[in-house]
Amino acid sequence: MADDQLGRFWLNRSSDGIDREKQLLIDFLAHCAGGPMYYTGRDMTITHRGMQISALDWTRFIGHLNDTLKHFDLPASETNDVLAFIESTKSEIVEG
């Protein structure tokens, strides 16, 4: 959220809204990975429609994701699984 390029997506959001967004993300990821969480949010296309997320925004986000996975020393196999899953959502999120 502190990223100069990506921070605009969280401007004017309350802390409660951000907390809800984080929980929905956890639920979504766990549900898609076959875990016990039930995802009650909208699909990725509806959720991100109108946000004007560009390919440059996506690349920046993927860089942060890679940094996070490295920080937690996730093994290569699991890192590849996470990245492949996230990449599978790109067409539903990036506009244009």
N, CA, C and O atoms as CSV, one atom per row, in Angstrom:
chain,resi,resn,atom,element,x,y,z
A,1,MET,N,N,0.819,-1.202,0.000
A,1,MET,CA,C,0.000,0.000,0.000
A,1,MET,C,C,0.858,1.259,0.000
A,1,MET,O,O,0.387,2.334,-0.371
A,2,ALA,N,N,2.114,1.128,0.414
A,2,ALA,CA,C,3.012,2.287,0.471
A,2,ALA,C,C,3.704,2.541,-0.861
A,2,ALA,O,O,4.409,3.541,-1.002
A,3,ASP,N,N,3.522,1.670,-1.830
A,3,ASP,CA,C,4.145,1.824,-3.138
A,3,ASP,C,C,3.575,3.062,-3.844
A,3,ASP,O,O,2.360,3.250,-3.901
A,4,ASP,N,N,4.460,3.889,-4.374
A,4,ASP,CA,C,4.019,5.126,-5.034
A,4,ASP,C,C,3.079,4.866,-6.209
A,4,ASP,O,O,2.137,5.627,-6.432
A,5,GLN,N,N,3.327,3.810,-6.948
A,5,GLN,CA,C,2.513,3.501,-8.124
A,5,GLN,C,C,1.211,2.798,-7.751
A,5,GLN,O,O,0.163,3.096,-8.323
A,6,LEU,N,N,1.266,1.879,-6.812
A,6,LEU,CA,C,0.097,1.056,-6.489
A,6,LEU,C,C,-0.742,1.592,-5.336
A,6,LEU,O,O,-1.887,1.175,-5.160
A,7,GLY,N,N,-0.198,2.493,-4.565
A,7,GLY,CA,C,-0.891,3.009,-3.393
A,7,GLY,C,C,-2.234,3.653,-3.693
A,7,GLY,O,O,-3.098,3.743,-2.821
A,8,ARG,N,N,-2.403,4.101,-4.934
A,8,ARG,CA,C,-3.672,4.761,-5.296
A,8,ARG,C,C,-4.883,3.847,-5.128
A,8,ARG,O,O,-6.005,4.323,-4.957
A,9,PHE,N,N,-4.658,2.554,-5.174
A,9,PHE,CA,C,-5.779,1.623,-5.050
A,9,PHE,C,C,-6.329,1.549,-3.632
A,9,PHE,O,O,-7.416,1.011,-3.420
A,10,TRP,N,N,-5.598,2.078,-2.661
A,10,TRP,CA,C,-6.058,2.049,-1.271
A,10,TRP,C,C,-6.341,3.434,-0.715
A,10,TRP,O,O,-6.663,3.581,0.464
A,11,LEU,N,N,-6.223,4.454,-1.565
A,11,LEU,CA,C,-6.541,5.808,-1.105
A,11,LEU,C,C,-8.014,5.891,-0.724
A,11,LEU,O,O,-8.864,5.237,-1.329
A,12,ASN,N,N,-8.294,6.681,0.255
A,12,ASN,CA,C,-9.672,6.929,0.683
A,12,ASN,C,C,-10.407,5.666,1.131
A,12,ASN,O,O,-11.634,5.603,1.059
A,13,ARG,N,N,-9.673,4.680,1.584
A,13,ARG,CA,C,-10.268,3.462,2.121
A,13,ARG,C,C,-10.134,3.495,3.630
A,13,ARG,O,O,-9.087,3.871,4.156
A,14,SER,N,N,-11.166,3.112,4.314
A,14,SER,CA,C,-11.100,3.065,5.773
A,14,SER,C,C,-10.299,1.848,6.215
A,14,SER,O,O,-10.129,0.898,5.451
A,15,SER,N,N,-9.815,1.880,7.432
A,15,SER,CA,C,-9.063,0.729,7.940
A,15,SER,C,C,-9.959,-0.500,7.997
A,15,SER,O,O,-9.482,-1.617,7.796
A,16,ASP,N,N,-11.239,-0.316,8.265
A,16,ASP,CA,C,-12.181,-1.429,8.285
A,16,ASP,C,C,-12.321,-2.038,6.893
A,16,ASP,O,O,-12.356,-3.260,6.752
A,17,GLY,N,N,-12.401,-1.198,5.871
A,17,GLY,CA,C,-12.499,-1.678,4.496
A,17,GLY,C,C,-11.253,-2.429,4.070
A,17,GLY,O,O,-11.341,-3.446,3.383
A,18,ILE,N,N,-10.103,-1.935,4.472
A,18,ILE,CA,C,-8.846,-2.603,4.150
A,18,ILE,C,C,-8.763,-3.942,4.875
A,18,ILE,O,O,-8.324,-4.933,4.290
A,19,ASP,N,N,-9.179,-3.986,6.141
A,19,ASP,CA,C,-9.191,-5.245,6.884
A,19,ASP,C,C,-10.113,-6.262,6.210
A,19,ASP,O,O,-9.775,-7.442,6.115
A,20,ARG,N,N,-11.265,-5.809,5.746
A,20,ARG,CA,C,-12.206,-6.696,5.055
A,20,ARG,C,C,-11.591,-7.215,3.762
A,20,ARG,O,O,-11.717,-8.394,3.433
A,21,GLU,N,N,-10.936,-6.336,3.042
A,21,GLU,CA,C,-10.280,-6.728,1.793
A,21,GLU,C,C,-9.204,-7.789,2.051
A,21,GLU,O,O,-9.096,-8.763,1.306
A,22,LYS,N,N,-8.424,-7.596,3.092
A,22,LYS,CA,C,-7.387,-8.576,3.435
A,22,LYS,C,C,-8.012,-9.937,3.757
A,22,LYS,O,O,-7.507,-10.970,3.316
A,23,GLN,N,N,-9.105,-9.942,4.524
A,23,GLN,CA,C,-9.747,-11.208,4.870
A,23,GLN,C,C,-10.331,-11.876,3.640
A,23,GLN,O,O,-10.244,-13.096,3.503
A,24,LEU,N,N,-10.921,-11.104,2.744
A,24,LEU,CA,C,-11.443,-11.684,1.504
A,24,LEU,C,C,-10.316,-12.299,0.676
A,24,LEU,O,O,-10.498,-13.352,0.065
A,25,LEU,N,N,-9.160,-11.650,0.652
A,25,LEU,CA,C,-8.022,-12.182,-0.082
A,25,LEU,C,C,-7.567,-13.512,0.524
A,25,LEU,O,O,-7.294,-14.469,-0.200
A,26,ILE,N,N,-7.488,-13.561,1.842
A,26,ILE,CA,C,-7.113,-14.811,2.525
A,26,ILE,C,C,-8.124,-15.901,2.188
A,26,ILE,O,O,-7.743,-17.016,1.833
A,27,ASP,N,N,-9.405,-15.583,2.296
A,27,ASP,CA,C,-10.451,-16.557,2.008
A,27,ASP,C,C,-10.369,-17.040,0.561
A,27,ASP,O,O,-10.492,-18.235,0.291
A,28,PHE,N,N,-10.161,-16.105,-0.367
A,28,PHE,CA,C,-10.078,-16.448,-1.791
A,28,PHE,C,C,-8.913,-17.397,-2.057
A,28,PHE,O,O,-9.079,-18.434,-2.699
A,29,LEU,N,N,-7.743,-17.034,-1.562
A,29,LEU,CA,C,-6.558,-17.859,-1.806
A,29,LEU,C,C,-6.692,-19.243,-1.174
A,29,LEU,O,O,-6.363,-20.252,-1.797
A,30,ALA,N,N,-7.176,-19.280,0.066
A,30,ALA,CA,C,-7.339,-20.564,0.746
A,30,ALA,C,C,-8.383,-21.429,0.038
A,30,ALA,O,O,-8.181,-22.631,-0.139
A,31,HIS,N,N,-9.482,-20.826,-0.361
A,31,HIS,CA,C,-10.541,-21.554,-1.056
A,31,HIS,C,C,-10.029,-22.126,-2.381
A,31,HIS,O,O,-10.262,-23.295,-2.689
A,32,CYS,N,N,-9.332,-21.296,-3.158
A,32,CYS,CA,C,-8.812,-21.737,-4.459
A,32,CYS,C,C,-7.737,-22.808,-4.324
A,32,CYS,O,O,-7.538,-23.614,-5.233
A,33,ALA,N,N,-7.048,-22.815,-3.191
A,33,ALA,CA,C,-6.007,-23.815,-2.953
A,33,ALA,C,C,-6.580,-25.111,-2.368
A,33,ALA,O,O,-5.832,-26.041,-2.066
A,34,GLY,N,N,-7.900,-25.170,-2.211
A,34,GLY,CA,C,-8.527,-26.376,-1.699
A,34,GLY,C,C,-8.667,-26.412,-0.195
A,34,GLY,O,O,-9.000,-27.446,0.385
A,35,GLY,N,N,-8.411,-25.276,0.435
A,35,GLY,CA,C,-8.504,-25.221,1.885
A,35,GLY,C,C,-9.932,-25.109,2.371
A,35,GLY,O,O,-10.866,-25.093,1.569
A,36,PRO,N,N,-10.108,-25.032,3.677
A,36,PRO,CA,C,-11.446,-25.054,4.264
A,36,PRO,C,C,-12.172,-23.706,4.249
A,36,PRO,O,O,-13.331,-23.629,4.656
A,37,MET,N,N,-11.513,-22.657,3.790
A,37,MET,CA,C,-12.153,-21.337,3.799
A,37,MET,C,C,-13.223,-21.262,2.718
A,37,MET,O,O,-13.064,-21.823,1.633
A,38,TYR,N,N,-14.297,-20.576,3.017
A,38,TYR,CA,C,-15.370,-20.358,2.056
A,38,TYR,C,C,-15.284,-18.916,1.588
A,38,TYR,O,O,-15.362,-17.994,2.400
A,39,TYR,N,N,-15.127,-18.714,0.301
A,39,TYR,CA,C,-14.996,-17.363,-0.258
A,39,TYR,C,C,-16.372,-16.813,-0.595
A,39,TYR,O,O,-17.117,-17.414,-1.369
A,40,THR,N,N,-16.705,-15.668,-0.011
A,40,THR,CA,C,-18.022,-15.068,-0.223
A,40,THR,C,C,-17.956,-13.810,-1.078
A,40,THR,O,O,-18.971,-13.149,-1.298
A,41,GLY,N,N,-16.774,-13.484,-1.554
A,41,GLY,CA,C,-16.603,-12.262,-2.345
A,41,GLY,C,C,-17.019,-12.438,-3.793
A,41,GLY,O,O,-17.459,-13.508,-4.215
A,42,ARG,N,N,-16.869,-11.363,-4.535
A,42,ARG,CA,C,-17.203,-11.367,-5.963
A,42,ARG,C,C,-16.062,-11.993,-6.762
A,42,ARG,O,O,-14.962,-12.185,-6.242
A,43,ASP,N,N,-16.333,-12.309,-8.027
A,43,ASP,CA,C,-15.263,-12.857,-8.848
A,43,ASP,C,C,-14.257,-11.754,-9.186
A,43,ASP,O,O,-14.536,-10.571,-8.995
A,44,MET,N,N,-13.108,-12.145,-9.679
A,44,MET,CA,C,-12.009,-11.204,-9.906
A,44,MET,C,C,-12.349,-10.136,-10.937
A,44,MET,O,O,-11.932,-8.987,-10.790
A,45,THR,N,N,-13.092,-10.490,-11.969
A,45,THR,CA,C,-13.448,-9.517,-12.999
A,45,THR,C,C,-14.312,-8.409,-12.420
A,45,THR,O,O,-14.034,-7.228,-12.626
A,46,ILE,N,N,-15.344,-8.780,-11.707
A,46,ILE,CA,C,-16.241,-7.780,-11.114
A,46,ILE,C,C,-15.506,-6.965,-10.056
A,46,ILE,O,O,-15.655,-5.745,-9.993
A,47,THR,N,N,-14.722,-7.632,-9.233
A,47,THR,CA,C,-14.004,-6.961,-8.153
A,47,THR,C,C,-13.071,-5.873,-8.674
A,47,THR,O,O,-12.959,-4.812,-8.060
A,48,HIS,N,N,-12.404,-6.121,-9.789
A,48,HIS,CA,C,-11.377,-5.196,-10.283
A,48,HIS,C,C,-11.843,-4.301,-11.434
A,48,HIS,O,O,-11.086,-3.445,-11.893
A,49,ARG,N,N,-13.067,-4.485,-11.900
A,49,ARG,CA,C,-13.583,-3.688,-13.018
A,49,ARG,C,C,-13.556,-2.202,-12.664
A,49,ARG,O,O,-13.982,-1.794,-11.584
A,50,GLY,N,N,-13.046,-1.412,-13.595
A,50,GLY,CA,C,-13.034,0.035,-13.419
A,50,GLY,C,C,-11.863,0.569,-12.614
A,50,GLY,O,O,-11.723,1.782,-12.460
A,51,MET,N,N,-11.023,-0.311,-12.101
A,51,MET,CA,C,-9.888,0.139,-11.292
A,51,MET,C,C,-8.718,0.604,-12.152
A,51,MET,O,O,-7.753,1.177,-11.646
A,52,GLN,N,N,-8.812,0.354,-13.446
A,52,GLN,CA,C,-7.772,0.761,-14.395
A,52,GLN,C,C,-6.403,0.202,-14.004
A,52,GLN,O,O,-5.404,0.920,-13.977
A,53,ILE,N,N,-6.385,-1.075,-13.708
A,53,ILE,CA,C,-5.138,-1.750,-13.387
A,53,ILE,C,C,-4.435,-2.067,-14.702
A,53,ILE,O,O,-4.959,-2.800,-15.541
A,54,SER,N,N,-3.261,-1.511,-14.866
A,54,SER,CA,C,-2.511,-1.652,-16.109
A,54,SER,C,C,-1.519,-2.814,-16.037
A,54,SER,O,O,-1.286,-3.392,-14.976
A,55,ALA,N,N,-0.952,-3.132,-17.182
A,55,ALA,CA,C,0.096,-4.156,-17.220
A,55,ALA,C,C,1.294,-3.719,-16.378
A,55,ALA,O,O,1.948,-4.556,-15.755
A,56,LEU,N,N,1.584,-2.427,-16.354
A,56,LEU,CA,C,2.677,-1.926,-15.511
A,56,LEU,C,C,2.358,-2.108,-14.030
A,56,LEU,O,O,3.231,-2.475,-13.243
A,57,ASP,N,N,1.111,-1.851,-13.653
A,57,ASP,CA,C,0.689,-2.090,-12.264
A,57,ASP,C,C,0.862,-3.565,-11.921
A,57,ASP,O,O,1.354,-3.906,-10.845
A,58,TRP,N,N,0.457,-4.432,-12.834
A,58,TRP,CA,C,0.553,-5.874,-12.603
A,58,TRP,C,C,2.010,-6.284,-12.392
A,58,TRP,O,O,2.324,-7.028,-11.463
A,59,THR,N,N,2.887,-5.798,-13.251
A,59,THR,CA,C,4.307,-6.130,-13.141
A,59,THR,C,C,4.872,-5.664,-11.802
A,59,THR,O,O,5.658,-6.368,-11.168
A,60,ARG,N,N,4.468,-4.484,-11.389
A,60,ARG,CA,C,4.922,-3.954,-10.103
A,60,ARG,C,C,4.422,-4.834,-8.956
A,60,ARG,O,O,5.172,-5.152,-8.033
A,61,PHE,N,N,3.156,-5.219,-9.024
A,61,PHE,CA,C,2.565,-6.099,-8.014
A,61,PHE,C,C,3.303,-7.443,-7.954
A,61,PHE,O,O,3.614,-7.932,-6.868
A,62,ILE,N,N,3.580,-8.034,-9.107
A,62,ILE,CA,C,4.287,-9.311,-9.152
A,62,ILE,C,C,5.683,-9.165,-8.540
A,62,ILE,O,O,6.172,-10.089,-7.890
A,63,GLY,N,N,6.315,-8.033,-8.739
A,63,GLY,CA,C,7.609,-7.785,-8.099
A,63,GLY,C,C,7.498,-7.809,-6.587
A,63,GLY,O,O,8.338,-8.403,-5.910
A,64,HIS,N,N,6.464,-7.165,-6.050
A,64,HIS,CA,C,6.242,-7.186,-4.595
A,64,HIS,C,C,5.934,-8.604,-4.108
A,64,HIS,O,O,6.398,-9.020,-3.047
A,65,LEU,N,N,5.152,-9.332,-4.891
A,65,LEU,CA,C,4.834,-10.706,-4.517
A,65,LEU,C,C,6.106,-11.549,-4.469
A,65,LEU,O,O,6.312,-12.301,-3.517
A,66,ASN,N,N,6.952,-11.431,-5.477
A,66,ASN,CA,C,8.216,-12.165,-5.484
A,66,ASN,C,C,9.071,-11.810,-4.277
A,66,ASN,O,O,9.654,-12.690,-3.644
A,67,ASP,N,N,9.145,-10.523,-3.957
A,67,ASP,CA,C,9.914,-10.087,-2.788
A,67,ASP,C,C,9.367,-10.711,-1.504
A,67,ASP,O,O,10.131,-11.122,-0.631
A,68,THR,N,N,8.054,-10.778,-1.398
A,68,THR,CA,C,7.412,-11.350,-0.210
A,68,THR,C,C,7.711,-12.840,-0.096
A,68,THR,O,O,8.042,-13.334,0.982
A,69,LEU,N,N,7.592,-13.545,-1.205
A,69,LEU,CA,C,7.870,-14.987,-1.183
A,69,LEU,C,C,9.327,-15.262,-0.829
A,69,LEU,O,O,9.625,-16.217,-0.113
A,70,LYS,N,N,10.228,-14.431,-1.327
A,70,LYS,CA,C,11.647,-14.579,-0.980
A,70,LYS,C,C,11.871,-14.274,0.503
A,70,LYS,O,O,12.632,-14.968,1.177
A,71,HIS,N,N,11.204,-13.232,1.003
A,71,HIS,CA,C,11.341,-12.853,2.409
A,71,HIS,C,C,10.995,-14.025,3.334
A,71,HIS,O,O,11.663,-14.255,4.342
A,72,PHE,N,N,9.947,-14.751,2.973
A,72,PHE,CA,C,9.519,-15.884,3.793
A,72,PHE,C,C,10.204,-17.188,3.389
A,72,PHE,O,O,9.856,-18.260,3.885
A,73,ASP,N,N,11.179,-17.090,2.486
A,73,ASP,CA,C,12.007,-18.226,2.090
A,73,ASP,C,C,11.159,-19.404,1.629
A,73,ASP,O,O,11.423,-20.554,1.980
A,74,LEU,N,N,10.133,-19.096,0.835
A,74,LEU,CA,C,9.275,-20.152,0.300
A,74,LEU,C,C,10.070,-20.984,-0.700
A,74,LEU,O,O,10.733,-20.425,-1.574
A,75,PRO,N,N,10.015,-22.300,-0.587
A,75,PRO,CA,C,10.750,-23.143,-1.531
A,75,PRO,C,C,10.335,-22.885,-2.981
A,75,PRO,O,O,9.222,-22.430,-3.244
A,76,ALA,N,N,11.229,-23.178,-3.907
A,76,ALA,CA,C,11.013,-22.874,-5.328
A,76,ALA,C,C,9.729,-23.510,-5.865
A,76,ALA,O,O,8.991,-22.864,-6.609
A,77,SER,N,N,9.458,-24.742,-5.506
A,77,SER,CA,C,8.267,-25.425,-6.006
A,77,SER,C,C,6.987,-24.689,-5.594
A,77,SER,O,O,6.098,-24.468,-6.415
A,78,GLU,N,N,6.908,-24.318,-4.330
A,78,GLU,CA,C,5.736,-23.596,-3.835
A,78,GLU,C,C,5.675,-22.181,-4.411
A,78,GLU,O,O,4.595,-21.676,-4.719
A,79,THR,N,N,6.829,-21.550,-4.554
A,79,THR,CA,C,6.869,-20.219,-5.171
A,79,THR,C,C,6.298,-20.289,-6.581
A,79,THR,O,O,5.489,-19.448,-6.971
A,80,ASN,N,N,6.712,-21.276,-7.333
A,80,ASN,CA,C,6.208,-21.435,-8.701
A,80,ASN,C,C,4.709,-21.685,-8.717
A,80,ASN,O,O,4.005,-21.174,-9.589
A,81,ASP,N,N,4.213,-22.465,-7.765
A,81,ASP,CA,C,2.773,-22.723,-7.680
A,81,ASP,C,C,2.007,-21.433,-7.406
A,81,ASP,O,O,0.995,-21.157,-8.050
A,82,VAL,N,N,2.490,-20.649,-6.453
A,82,VAL,CA,C,1.828,-19.387,-6.111
A,82,VAL,C,C,1.833,-18.452,-7.319
A,82,VAL,O,O,0.799,-17.892,-7.683
A,83,LEU,N,N,2.990,-18.288,-7.930
A,83,LEU,CA,C,3.101,-17.382,-9.075
A,83,LEU,C,C,2.230,-17.835,-10.241
A,83,LEU,O,O,1.604,-17.010,-10.906
A,84,ALA,N,N,2.186,-19.135,-10.490
A,84,ALA,CA,C,1.345,-19.649,-11.575
A,84,ALA,C,C,-0.129,-19.373,-11.300
A,84,ALA,O,O,-0.874,-18.983,-12.199
A,85,PHE,N,N,-0.541,-19.579,-10.052
A,85,PHE,CA,C,-1.942,-19.312,-9.720
A,85,PHE,C,C,-2.262,-17.827,-9.891
A,85,PHE,O,O,-3.262,-17.473,-10.515
A,86,ILE,N,N,-1.422,-16.971,-9.342
A,86,ILE,CA,C,-1.679,-15.527,-9.438
A,86,ILE,C,C,-1.693,-15.090,-10.903
A,86,ILE,O,O,-2.546,-14.301,-11.309
A,87,GLU,N,N,-0.757,-15.598,-11.687
A,87,GLU,CA,C,-0.725,-15.262,-13.123
A,87,GLU,C,C,-2.004,-15.704,-13.826
A,87,GLU,O,O,-2.429,-15.073,-14.793
A,88,SER,N,N,-2.617,-16.779,-13.348
A,88,SER,CA,C,-3.850,-17.268,-13.978
A,88,SER,C,C,-5.009,-16.293,-13.800
A,88,SER,O,O,-6.014,-16.398,-14.504
A,89,THR,N,N,-4.888,-15.357,-12.880
A,89,THR,CA,C,-5.950,-14.368,-12.658
A,89,THR,C,C,-5.727,-13.065,-13.412
A,89,THR,O,O,-6.589,-12.186,-13.398
A,90,LYS,N,N,-4.594,-12.932,-14.062
A,90,LYS,CA,C,-4.201,-11.656,-14.700
A,90,LYS,C,C,-5.257,-11.158,-15.678
A,90,LYS,O,O,-5.612,-9.979,-15.649
A,91,SER,N,N,-5.758,-12.024,-16.533
A,91,SER,CA,C,-6.723,-11.576,-17.554
A,91,SER,C,C,-8.024,-11.074,-16.946
A,91,SER,O,O,-8.761,-10.324,-17.587
A,92,GLU,N,N,-8.311,-11.479,-15.720
A,92,GLU,CA,C,-9.528,-11.030,-15.042
A,92,GLU,C,C,-9.315,-9.717,-14.312
A,92,GLU,O,O,-10.282,-9.079,-13.896
A,93,ILE,N,N,-8.059,-9.301,-14.147
A,93,ILE,CA,C,-7.729,-8.149,-13.312
A,93,ILE,C,C,-7.196,-6.972,-14.117
A,93,ILE,O,O,-7.600,-5.832,-13.888
A,94,VAL,N,N,-6.295,-7.235,-15.057
A,94,VAL,CA,C,-5.646,-6.165,-15.813
A,94,VAL,C,C,-6.588,-5.688,-16.923
A,94,VAL,O,O,-7.160,-6.494,-17.657
A,95,GLU,N,N,-6.734,-4.388,-17.030
A,95,GLU,CA,C,-7.573,-3.791,-18.073
A,95,GLU,C,C,-6.692,-3.321,-19.220
A,95,GLU,O,O,-5.736,-2.570,-19.025
A,96,GLY,N,N,-7.028,-3.768,-20.392
A,96,GLY,CA,C,-6.310,-3.288,-21.585
A,96,GLY,C,C,-5.037,-3.939,-21.900
A,96,GLY,O,O,-4.389,-3.584,-22.884
